């Protein structure tokens, strides 16, 4: 980060129709409580508009990826597309899985996927506000720790690895539904990336 420049944080809540207002509230509270100013842009999707942070409802994927490249820290929902997009441009995102019990998502696939990405060194998972503040401030203090080489997208390998890792942690009656959803997300992202 250059001298005199405010830190730049980009937050993406994805485009799922479920609201993720909990993360919007976290961002606003963090900015209000922070002693030093910060530039924070939120791509909010269907969630409420922040009171403090700048926000847009949606933006083209390439524009979002360019913002990720220019940012000091990327914060995302725990969805496969969101995490993999950040990794594609060389950012290790702080990822907050949406919770089904809060009606933020239909099932627990985000927590399972984010856990797998953490094991591979591709994400930092946080699940509560104090942990969010700690991880965000650590990343801002040392942005090099969340910058790395871009990850090459390989949906075929990702799907196989995910299936093996996730099936062990999912109840039998949920396995088919969760894996179908993750496959849809990964293959939709691959089609979008290659323009087919």
N, C-alpha and C positions, 0 to 999 in steps of 0.2 A: 504494500500500500504506500503510495507516495505521500510525502510530507504535506500536511495541511488538507488532505482530501478526506472527506467523510467516508467511513466504511460503507460498502454497498452490499446489501443483502437482498437476494431474490428468493421469493417464496412462491411455490406453485402448489395449489390445491387440486390440480387436475380438472377434469370436466365432468366427473360423475355427478348425477342429478341429486345425490344426497348432499346435504349441507355439512360443512366442516367448520361451523362457527367457533368451536372450541379453540382451534388453532388461530383463527382471526383474533379472538380475545387474548390469547397468549402473546401474539405479536404486538398488539396495541399496548398491553400492560408492560411488556418489556421496553418498548420505546418510551413510554411515559416514565418508567422508573430509572431509565438509563441516565447517567450523569453526562455522558458525551453524546453529541448528536450522531445520528446514523441515517443513511439513505436506504429506505426499505420499500421495495415494490412487490406487491402481492398480486399474483394471477389467481383470482378468487373463484372462478367457475360459478357455481350456483349458491355459494355461501354469501353471507351478508357482507356489505361493504365495511371495511375497517373505519374506525373513527379517527385514527391517527396516521397509519401507514398509507402511502399512495397505493392505488390499486387499479386493475383493469379486470373486466369480466373474463375476457379471453384474448388470446393473441395467436398469430400463426406460430407453428412449432419452431420454424427456423429463427424467428425473432426471439422466442423464448430461449432457445439454445445459445444464441448470441449474447443474451443477457447473462446466462449462466457463465459463459466464457469470461465476461467482463467483471463478474461479481467477485467479492471476497469470500462469501459464504452462500451456499445454496441450501434452502430448507424446502422439503417436499413432503407431501402425503406419502404413505408407505406403499403406494401402488407400484407394480412392476414397471409400467411405462415411465413413471416419474423418476424412479431411481435410475433406471437404465439410460434415460435421456441425460441426466446429470453426469453419469459415468462416461457416456459417449463423448463428452466435451472435456473430460479430465477433472471433474469435480466429484469429491466424495460427499454426498449430501447428508445433512441431518434429516432423518426420516421419522415422521410421526405416523404410525399406523392408525387408520380410522378404526373405530370400535363399533361392532354390531349392536352392543347393548345400549349405545347412545344414538342409534339409528343413523350412524355416519356411513355405513356400508352394510351389505347384506350378510356377510359372513366374516370369518377370521382369516381370510387369505392374505390380507395385508400384513398382519403381524407375522405370519409364517414366512412370507416372502422376505420381509425386512430382516427377520432373524437370519435367514440363509445368506442374505447380502452382507450382513454384519460379519458372519463367519468367514466370508471370502474377502473381507476388508473393503467392501464396496459401499458401505453405508454406516452411519452412526445412528442407532435407534434410540429414541427417547419416548417415554410414555407418561411423564408427568411434568408439570410446569417447572418445579425446581431443577429437575434434570435438564429440561430444555434450556433454561437460563445458563446453567453451568456449561453445557456443551457449546452453546452459541457464543458465549463470551470467550471460551477457550479457543474456538475456531477463529474468532475475530482477532484474538491476541497473537495467533500464529497461523495465518491463512495458508502458509505452505503445507501445513499438516493435512489440509483438506483439498489440496491440489495434487493431481497425479497424472500419469499418462492416460490418454483416452482409452476406453475399453472398446474393443471391436465387438459389434453385435453379432452373436451366433445363436439365433433363436432355437435352432435344432438341438444344440448342446444344452442351452439353458433349460429347455423344456424337459429333457431327460434328467438333468441334475435336479431340477425342481421336483419332478415327480418322485424320484427316489427319496429325496430329503423330506418332502412334505407328507408323503403318504404315511410315514411312520407316526406323524403327529396329528393325524386327522381321524376322527371317528369313521368307521366303515360306511355308515349311511351318508356321510358328507363328502367322501373322497371323489366320487365322480363329478359332483357339482363344482367343487373347488378346482379340480384339475381342468375341467372344461373352461371355467372362467379365466384361469391363468393362461391356458393355451390361446383363448380368444384374444386376451390382452397382448401377449407376446407376438402372435402372428399378425394382429392388426397393426401393431407398431412396426413390424418388419415390412409389411406391405406399404405402409405410409412412408417409411424411410426410403424405400427403393422406388416409390412412385408407381407401384403396380396395383 
